[in-house]
Amino acid sequence: MKPFTLNIRGALHQFTRPTVMGILNVTPDSFYAASRAFDAETIAARVRTLIAEGADIIDIGAYSSRPGADDISAAEETERLRRGMDVLRSIDPDIPVSVDTFRANVAHTAVAELGCDIVNDISGGLLDPEMTDVVAALRCPYILMHMRGTPATMQQLTDYRDVTADVMAELGERLAALAHAGVSDIIIDPGFGFAKTLEQNYELMRNLPALQLLGRPILVGISRKSMLTRLLNITPDAALPATTALNAYALDRGAAILRVHDVAPALAASRLYTALHPA
């Protein structure tokens, strides 16, 4: 990976090794049950675990994007985030935090009022046309993920001429729109598991180096996902070894950020990669 920098609240943060983003789900229905933290006690325990294991960034989400999850209002999503961020910032006021939301008004509140630093948008701004302008006004880093449709419809939208080329083209269009609006710090996420078949996920992973042509740090989020569990016929609870193996492969293919439920194994993979690829 190439070192990268992010301007977080006016301070330049430099990332010289693969970065580990730990997942904090303040939801009752995320696909991996062990990641759910819905009350203050369980949120605090989860935050302390992520920090103790060495997370570089915490990604907080209050809206489950798994197929079949309950839809919730923006007000409910914001209230969940407020509860989570109050606890998180009482434990660590400084660790960078990304907010996992596709709603512009939720993103604005999370960054402007609740102490989040980065917007992580599974829809790349396509589910809320105001997101691009909001992120530009906030002057915060933005994670641009590739998806088609909505979480409810995405698996019906997997008709690609060439999945790698098409994902790159669609991300490129969004990058241009974001740059035009004045968003400068952008991370790209190919969106494994979102509007891709099992086979397309692995084809995209094999071709991950091509995405470096877009000139942005690449985030890979495959932690305990169905692209692992379906292939190996296992449950998410049993998917940590497979997650770690594929994360190591992703690093070798150019990933700069690993978004994971389990920080310690991902950090070990990052350190091993760094030892094998000294600056």
Stockholm file with secondary structure:
# STOCKHOLM 1.0

chainA/1-279         MKPFTLNIRGALHQFTRPTVMGILNVTPDSFYAASRAFDAETIAARVRTLIAEGADIIDIGAYSSRPGADDISAAEETERLRRGMDVLRSIDPDIPVSVDTFRANVAHTAVAELGCDIVNDISGGLLDPEMTDVVAALRCPYILMHMRGTPATMQQLTDYRDVTADVMAELGERLAALAHAGVSDIIIDPGFGFAKTLEQNYELMRNLPALQLLGRPILVGISRKSMLTRLLNITPDAALPATTALNAYALDRGAAILRVHDVAPALAASRLYTALHPA
#=GR chainA/1-279 SS CCCEEEEETTEEEEECSCEEEEEEECSSCCSSGGGBCCSHHHHHHHHHHHHHTTCSEEEEECSCCSTTCCCCCHHHHHHHHHHHHHHHHHHCSSSCEEEECSCHHHHHHHHHTSCCCEEEETTTTSSCTTHHHHHHHHTCCEEEECCCSCTTTGGGCCCCSSHHHHHHHHHHHHHHHHHHHTCCCEEEECCTTSSCCHHHHHHHHHTGGGGGGGCSCBEECCTTCHHHHHHHTCCGGGCHHHHHHHHHHHHHTTCCEEEESCHHHHHHHHHHHHHHSCC
#=GC SS_cons         CCCEEEEETTEEEEECSCEEEEEEECSSCCSSGGGBCCSHHHHHHHHHHHHHTTCSEEEEECSCCSTTCCCCCHHHHHHHHHHHHHHHHHHCSSSCEEEECSCHHHHHHHHHTSCCCEEEETTTTSSCTTHHHHHHHHTCCEEEECCCSCTTTGGGCCCCSSHHHHHHHHHHHHHHHHHHHTCCCEEEECCTTSSCCHHHHHHHHHTGGGGGGGCSCBEECCTTCHHHHHHHTCCGGGCHHHHHHHHHHHHHTTCCEEEESCHHHHHHHHHHHHHHSCC
//
